[in-house]
């Protein structure tokens, strides 16, 4: 009799356990579905979640394959870019995460503030895309900053610590085939008590820049920043490699409207490190020192910079005592004045590059001064217009034509 009772009790326990497991799986599937629906409705983006599991004993929630894809918005030409069915053109997900883990306090689920001890993100990708057809991030951030909540969720959450591994943050200019990516091998994000200000520390990572599909990458990167009110303040990025060093400090504000930057830039660049940008690299040697300031809307930046070098070699020509003041405005890049020495000849002038299509070109004015063994002192003035390269491999030809212009006969003008 006792054996029969024990058997029945064992069967009952097994049934309860199976029901508990099945109930947990049902709860997990329901949570995954509701998470997708709530986030999609709140941020008006497409949300996908491949898996969600809950370990109640260890107090851990795990999400896998999370992605958030938002339509392009914010451009007056966007309507002309819509597909045949009136939908938005395809765009990369704004956010994708391979694996997200969070440890929570179970009793806090009964409160209006859910307590999360730590949150871990691995394999994260943030891809902010901007172009003539709009961008995929401003509408999302505007709703995030305004404090929008998913329907049916009234509670908020506090997170003590957020860690990242193998995570990228990219700003891509799709129409220009250009972009910049910050890769964090590891990083730590510390929120304040009210979850409205975050401090980011990246002790280990890299920085890469892409132009016309070709990329150069730094070997090391360190970065710190504060996030609050839809902007990044106290930003500092230091990247270095055998090819040089770059330090950027300042702020980028108003991400929910039109991002505006105020950045100080300083660094040193070894010209041979630019070789990956060229399919057939020209002869490059020497280093450039630069310091400058960028400000304004990200798509309409204005900048001023001083570039100098004691000596460099470009396309077989050795130049020395180089000093150039660069000024950037929307559609125009101005180098004025340009001062350098080629051999025994001093060159001074200006280059105004007009970047707007359909025919981007550079207007060049140069004056050479030197001394000839037979004729004594001389002065040569030349001016002309040169088409601007549209691909990196064309820059060698541009500088070669610029050199030919600098060696024109006295007082000859070319247009």
C-alpha positions as CSV (number, residue, x, y, z in Angstrom):
1,X,0.0,0.0,0.0
2,X,2.8,2.3,0.9
3,X,4.6,1.5,-2.3
4,X,1.4,2.3,-4.3
5,X,1.1,5.6,-2.5
6,X,4.7,6.4,-3.1
7,X,4.3,5.6,-6.8
8,X,1.3,7.8,-7.1
9,X,3.1,10.6,-5.2
10,X,6.1,10.3,-7.6
11,X,3.8,10.4,-10.6
12,X,2.1,13.5,-9.1
13,X,5.4,15.2,-8.6
14,X,6.5,14.3,-12.2
15,X,3.2,15.7,-13.5
16,X,3.6,18.9,-11.5
17,X,7.2,19.3,-12.8
18,X,6.1,18.7,-16.4
19,X,3.3,21.2,-16.0
20,X,5.7,23.7,-14.4
21,X,8.1,23.3,-17.3
22,X,5.4,23.5,-19.9
23,X,3.9,26.5,-18.0
24,X,7.4,28.2,-18.0
25,X,7.8,27.6,-21.7
26,X,4.3,29.0,-22.3
27,X,5.1,32.0,-20.1
28,X,8.4,32.6,-22.0
29,X,6.7,32.4,-25.4
30,X,4.0,34.8,-24.2
31,X,6.6,37.2,-22.8
32,X,8.5,37.1,-26.1
33,X,5.4,37.8,-28.1
34,X,4.3,40.6,-25.8
35,X,7.8,42.2,-25.8
36,X,7.8,42.3,-29.6
37,X,4.3,43.8,-29.8
38,X,4.9,46.3,-27.0
39,X,8.1,47.6,-28.5
40,X,6.8,47.7,-32.0
41,X,3.8,49.7,-31.0
42,X,5.7,52.1,-28.7
43,X,8.5,53.0,-31.1
44,X,6.7,52.3,-34.5
45,X,9.5,50.1,-35.6
46,X,9.7,46.4,-36.5
47,X,10.9,44.3,-33.6
48,X,12.1,40.7,-33.8
49,X,13.0,38.4,-30.9
50,X,14.3,34.9,-31.6
51,X,14.2,33.6,-28.1
52,X,13.5,34.5,-24.5
53,X,14.1,32.3,-21.4
54,X,13.7,32.9,-17.6
55,X,15.8,31.2,-14.9
56,X,13.8,31.9,-11.8
57,X,16.3,30.2,-9.5
58,X,19.2,32.3,-10.7
59,X,16.9,35.4,-11.3
60,X,18.1,35.8,-14.9
61,X,16.3,36.6,-18.1
62,X,18.0,35.9,-21.4
63,X,17.0,37.3,-24.8
64,X,18.6,36.2,-28.1
65,X,18.3,37.5,-31.6
66,X,16.8,40.9,-30.7
67,X,16.6,43.4,-33.6
68,X,14.8,46.8,-34.0
69,X,14.4,48.1,-37.6
70,X,13.0,51.6,-38.1
71,X,11.8,53.2,-41.3
72,X,13.7,56.1,-42.9
73,X,12.2,59.4,-41.9
74,X,12.9,63.1,-41.7
75,X,13.7,64.0,-45.3
76,X,11.6,66.0,-47.8
77,X,12.7,63.7,-50.6
78,X,11.7,60.6,-48.7
79,X,8.4,60.2,-50.4
80,X,10.0,60.0,-53.8
81,X,12.2,57.1,-52.5
82,X,9.2,54.9,-51.5
83,X,8.8,51.5,-53.1
84,X,6.0,50.5,-55.6
85,X,3.7,49.6,-52.7
86,X,4.3,52.8,-50.9
87,X,6.6,51.3,-48.3
88,X,9.9,52.7,-47.1
89,X,13.2,51.7,-48.8
90,X,15.1,48.9,-47.0
91,X,17.5,49.9,-44.3
92,X,19.8,48.1,-41.9
93,X,18.4,47.4,-38.4
94,X,19.0,50.4,-36.0
95,X,19.7,47.9,-33.2
96,X,20.6,44.2,-33.2
97,X,21.8,42.2,-30.2
98,X,22.9,38.6,-30.3
99,X,22.5,37.9,-26.6
100,X,21.1,40.0,-23.7
101,X,21.1,38.8,-20.1
102,X,19.7,40.6,-17.1
103,X,19.6,39.6,-13.4
104,X,16.5,41.0,-11.7
105,X,15.0,41.1,-8.2
106,X,11.8,38.9,-8.3
107,X,10.0,40.8,-5.5
108,X,10.4,44.1,-7.5
109,X,8.1,42.7,-10.2
110,X,5.3,43.5,-7.8
111,X,6.3,47.1,-7.5
112,X,6.2,50.0,-10.0
113,X,10.0,50.0,-10.3
114,X,11.6,46.8,-11.4
115,X,15.2,46.4,-10.0
116,X,17.8,45.0,-12.4
117,X,21.2,44.3,-10.8
118,X,23.1,44.1,-14.0
119,X,22.4,43.8,-17.7
120,X,24.9,42.3,-20.2
121,X,25.0,42.8,-24.0
122,X,27.1,40.7,-26.3
123,X,27.3,41.0,-30.1
124,X,25.5,44.4,-30.1
125,X,25.2,46.5,-33.3
126,X,23.8,50.0,-33.5
127,X,23.7,51.3,-37.1
128,X,22.5,54.9,-37.5
129,X,22.0,55.5,-41.2
130,X,21.7,59.0,-42.7
131,X,21.2,60.1,-46.3
132,X,19.2,62.1,-48.8
133,X,16.2,59.7,-48.3
134,X,16.2,60.3,-44.5
135,X,17.5,58.6,-41.4
136,X,16.6,55.6,-39.3
137,X,17.2,57.0,-35.8
138,X,15.6,60.4,-35.1
139,X,12.0,59.2,-34.9
140,X,13.0,56.4,-32.5
141,X,15.0,58.7,-30.3
142,X,12.3,61.4,-30.2
143,X,9.9,58.9,-28.8
144,X,12.5,57.4,-26.4
145,X,13.4,60.9,-25.0
146,X,9.8,61.9,-24.6
147,X,9.3,58.9,-22.2
148,X,6.9,56.9,-24.3
149,X,5.9,53.6,-22.7
150,X,4.7,50.4,-24.4
151,X,0.9,50.0,-24.1
152,X,-0.1,48.1,-20.9
153,X,3.2,48.7,-19.1
154,X,3.1,51.3,-16.4
155,X,6.1,50.2,-14.4
156,X,9.7,51.5,-14.9
157,X,13.0,50.0,-14.2
158,X,16.3,50.8,-12.6
159,X,19.6,49.2,-13.8
160,X,22.7,49.4,-11.7
161,X,25.2,48.4,-14.3
162,X,25.3,47.6,-18.1
163,X,28.2,45.8,-19.6
164,X,29.0,45.3,-23.3
165,X,31.3,43.0,-25.2
166,X,32.0,42.8,-29.0
167,X,29.6,45.8,-29.6
168,X,29.7,48.3,-32.5
169,X,28.2,51.8,-32.9
170,X,28.2,53.1,-36.5
171,X,27.2,56.3,-38.3
172,X,26.7,55.5,-41.9
173,X,26.2,58.1,-44.7
174,X,24.6,55.8,-47.3
175,X,24.5,58.3,-50.2
176,X,28.3,59.0,-49.8
177,X,29.3,55.3,-49.2
178,X,31.1,56.6,-46.1
179,X,30.9,55.9,-42.4
180,X,32.6,55.7,-39.1
181,X,32.4,52.8,-36.6
182,X,33.4,52.6,-33.0
183,X,34.0,49.0,-31.8
184,X,34.0,48.2,-28.1
185,X,35.7,44.9,-27.2
186,X,34.4,45.7,-23.8
187,X,32.6,48.7,-22.3
188,X,30.6,49.7,-19.2
189,X,27.6,52.0,-19.0
190,X,26.6,53.3,-15.6
191,X,23.1,54.8,-15.3
192,X,22.1,57.3,-12.5
193,X,19.3,56.5,-10.1
194,X,16.6,58.1,-12.3
195,X,17.8,56.4,-15.5
196,X,18.0,59.7,-17.4
197,X,21.8,60.1,-17.5
198,X,24.4,57.5,-18.4
199,X,28.2,57.4,-18.2
200,X,30.0,55.3,-20.8
201,X,33.5,54.0,-20.4
202,X,35.3,52.1,-23.2
203,X,38.7,50.9,-22.1
204,X,39.3,48.7,-25.1
205,X,38.2,49.0,-28.7
206,X,39.0,50.3,-32.1
207,X,37.9,53.0,-34.6
208,X,37.4,52.5,-38.3
209,X,36.5,54.9,-41.1
210,X,35.2,53.9,-44.5
211,X,35.3,55.8,-47.8
212,X,34.0,54.5,-51.1
213,X,33.9,51.0,-49.7
214,X,37.6,51.0,-48.4
215,X,38.3,51.0,-44.7
216,X,41.2,52.0,-42.4
217,X,41.2,50.8,-38.8
218,X,43.0,52.0,-35.6
219,X,44.7,49.5,-33.5
220,X,43.5,50.8,-30.1
221,X,40.8,53.1,-28.8
222,X,39.7,54.5,-25.5
223,X,36.5,56.5,-25.0
224,X,34.4,58.1,-22.4
225,X,31.0,60.0,-22.7
226,X,27.9,61.1,-20.9
227,X,24.4,60.6,-22.3
228,X,21.5,62.8,-21.3
229,X,18.5,64.6,-22.8
230,X,19.0,63.2,-26.3
231,X,22.7,64.1,-26.6
232,X,26.3,63.2,-25.8
233,X,28.3,65.5,-23.6
234,X,31.8,65.2,-22.2
235,X,32.8,63.1,-25.1
236,X,36.4,62.1,-25.5
237,X,37.8,59.5,-28.0
238,X,41.5,58.7,-28.3
239,X,42.5,56.3,-31.1
240,X,46.0,55.4,-32.0
241,X,47.9,53.0,-34.3
242,X,51.3,52.8,-36.0
243,X,49.8,55.2,-38.6
244,X,49.1,58.0,-36.1
245,X,47.0,59.3,-33.3
246,X,43.6,61.0,-33.0
247,X,41.9,62.8,-30.1
248,X,38.3,64.1,-30.4
249,X,36.6,65.9,-27.5
250,X,33.3,67.8,-27.3
251,X,29.6,67.1,-27.6
252,X,26.9,65.9,-30.0
253,X,23.4,67.2,-29.1
254,X,19.8,67.0,-30.3
255,X,19.8,63.4,-31.7
256,X,16.0,63.5,-31.5
257,X,15.9,66.4,-34.0
258,X,19.0,67.1,-36.1
259,X,22.3,66.1,-34.5
260,X,24.5,69.0,-33.9
261,X,28.2,68.7,-33.1
262,X,30.8,70.8,-31.3
263,X,34.1,68.9,-31.5
264,X,37.7,69.7,-31.0
265,X,40.0,67.5,-33.1
266,X,43.8,67.0,-32.8
267,X,46.1,64.4,-34.2
268,X,49.0,63.2,-36.3
269,X,48.7,61.1,-39.4
270,X,51.4,59.1,-41.2
271,X,50.6,59.3,-44.9
272,X,51.5,55.6,-45.7
273,X,48.6,54.6,-43.4
274,X,46.2,56.0,-46.1
275,X,47.4,53.3,-48.6
276,X,44.3,51.0,-47.9
277,X,42.1,53.7,-49.3
278,X,43.8,53.4,-52.8
279,X,43.6,50.3,-55.0
280,X,47.0,51.2,-56.4
281,X,48.7,53.3,-53.6
282,X,50.8,56.2,-54.8
283,X,54.2,56.9,-53.2
284,X,53.4,58.3,-49.8
285,X,55.8,59.3,-47.0
286,X,55.8,61.8,-44.1
287,X,53.4,62.8,-41.4
288,X,50.7,65.5,-41.1
289,X,49.9,67.3,-37.8
290,X,46.4,68.8,-37.6
291,X,44.2,70.5,-35.0
292,X,40.8,72.0,-35.6
293,X,37.2,72.5,-34.6
294,X,33.9,71.2,-36.1
295,X,30.5,72.6,-35.4
296,X,26.9,72.5,-36.7
297,X,24.4,70.0,-38.0
298,X,26.0,66.6,-38.8
299,X,24.9,66.8,-42.4
300,X,26.0,70.4,-42.8
301,X,29.1,70.6,-40.7
302,X,31.4,73.7,-40.6
303,X,35.0,73.3,-39.6
304,X,38.3,75.1,-39.4
305,X,41.6,73.3,-39.1
306,X,45.4,74.0,-39.3
307,X,47.4,71.3,-41.1
308,X,51.2,71.3,-41.1
309,X,54.2,69.0,-41.8
310,X,57.9,69.5,-41.9
311,X,58.3,67.3,-44.9
312,X,56.3,64.8,-46.9
313,X,56.4,62.9,-50.2
314,X,53.4,62.7,-52.5
315,X,53.5,61.0,-55.8
316,X,57.3,61.2,-56.0
317,X,57.4,65.0,-55.2
318,X,59.0,66.0,-51.9
319,X,57.4,69.0,-50.2
320,X,58.6,70.8,-46.9
321,X,57.5,73.5,-44.5
322,X,53.9,72.9,-45.2
323,X,51.2,74.9,-43.5
324,X,47.5,75.0,-44.7
325,X,44.4,76.5,-43.1
326,X,41.3,74.6,-44.0
327,X,37.7,75.8,-43.7
328,X,34.7,73.6,-44.4
329,X,31.2,74.9,-45.1
330,X,28.3,73.1,-46.7
331,X,29.3,72.3,-50.3
332,X,32.7,74.2,-50.1
333,X,36.1,73.2,-48.8
334,X,38.6,76.1,-48.8
335,X,42.4,75.9,-48.3
336,X,43.6,79.5,-47.8
337,X,46.4,80.1,-47.4
338,X,48.5,77.2,-48.6
339,X,52.2,77.6,-47.9
340,X,54.9,75.1,-48.8
341,X,58.4,74.7,-50.2
342,X,59.3,72.4,-53.2
343,X,63.0,72.2,-53.5
344,X,64.2,75.8,-53.5
345,X,60.9,77.2,-54.7
346,X,58.4,78.8,-52.2
347,X,54.7,78.3,-53.1
348,X,51.8,80.2,-51.7
349,X,48.2,80.2,-52.8
350,X,44.6,79.0,-52.3
351,X,42.4,76.1,-53.3
352,X,38.6,76.4,-53.2
353,X,36.9,73.0,-53.8
354,X,33.2,73.3,-54.7
355,X,31.7,69.9,-53.8
356,X,28.2,70.2,-55.2
357,X,27.2,68.1,-58.2
358,X,27.0,67.8,-61.1
359,X,30.6,69.0,-61.7
360,X,32.6,69.2,-58.4
361,X,35.8,71.1,-59.1
362,X,38.6,73.0,-57.4
363,X,39.6,76.6,-58.2
364,X,43.3,77.0,-57.8
365,X,45.5,80.1,-57.5
366,X,49.2,79.6,-56.9
367,X,52.2,81.9,-56.7
368,X,55.8,80.6,-56.9
369,X,58.9,82.5,-55.9
370,X,62.5,81.5,-56.1
371,X,65.9,82.3,-57.6
372,X,67.3,81.0,-60.9
373,X,71.1,80.8,-61.4
374,X,70.8,82.5,-64.8
375,X,67.9,84.9,-64.4
376,X,68.0,85.7,-60.7
377,X,64.8,86.1,-58.6
378,X,61.6,85.2,-60.3
379,X,57.9,85.1,-59.5
380,X,55.3,82.8,-61.3
381,X,51.5,83.1,-61.0
382,X,49.1,80.4,-62.2
383,X,45.4,79.7,-61.8
384,X,43.1,77.1,-63.1
385,X,40.1,74.8,-62.5
386,X,40.6,71.0,-61.9
387,X,37.8,68.4,-61.6
388,X,37.5,66.9,-58.2
389,X,38.0,63.1,-57.9
390,X,34.9,61.0,-57.0
391,X,36.9,57.9,-56.0
392,X,40.1,57.5,-53.9
393,X,42.0,56.0,-56.8
394,X,41.6,59.3,-58.7
395,X,43.4,61.5,-56.1
396,X,46.8,60.7,-57.4
397,X,45.9,62.1,-60.8
398,X,44.4,65.2,-59.1
399,X,47.6,66.0,-57.2
400,X,49.6,65.3,-60.4
401,X,47.6,67.9,-62.3
402,X,47.9,70.3,-59.4
403,X,51.7,69.9,-59.6
404,X,51.6,70.6,-63.4
405,X,49.7,73.7,-62.7
406,X,52.3,74.9,-60.2
407,X,55.0,74.5,-62.8
408,X,53.4,76.8,-65.5
409,X,55.5,79.4,-67.3
410,X,55.6,82.9,-65.9
411,X,52.2,84.8,-65.8
412,X,50.5,82.1,-67.8
413,X,46.8,81.6,-66.9
414,X,44.8,78.4,-67.5
415,X,41.1,78.1,-67.1
